[in-house]
Amino acid sequence: MASSPIWKVYTADNEYIASVKHPMYGAMLLTGLGQPNATLRYGHNKIVWTECIDGNALESYDYVTEICLKRASDIQKSK
């Protein structure tokens, strides 16, 4: 059985709702949720985007992707 994708989407109430293969898809889900403080995470614990704190995902999926990939890279380097 294949493992779950590493990118996780959580609601503003900290409810895990999805895993996605690319942060761009997570950004799309955050947009659909329309909840300030919903998060996109690298794994279940490392928050790499917080909606309305880091920006509004609807404004640029490319920007969300860029930020998330950079933060995930920094997480990997710190291990």
Secondary structure, DSSP 8 states (H G I E B T S, - for coil): -----SEEEE-TT--EEEEESSHHHHHHHHHHHT-TT-EEEETTTEEEEEBTTTB-GGG-HHHHHHHHHHHHHHHHHT-
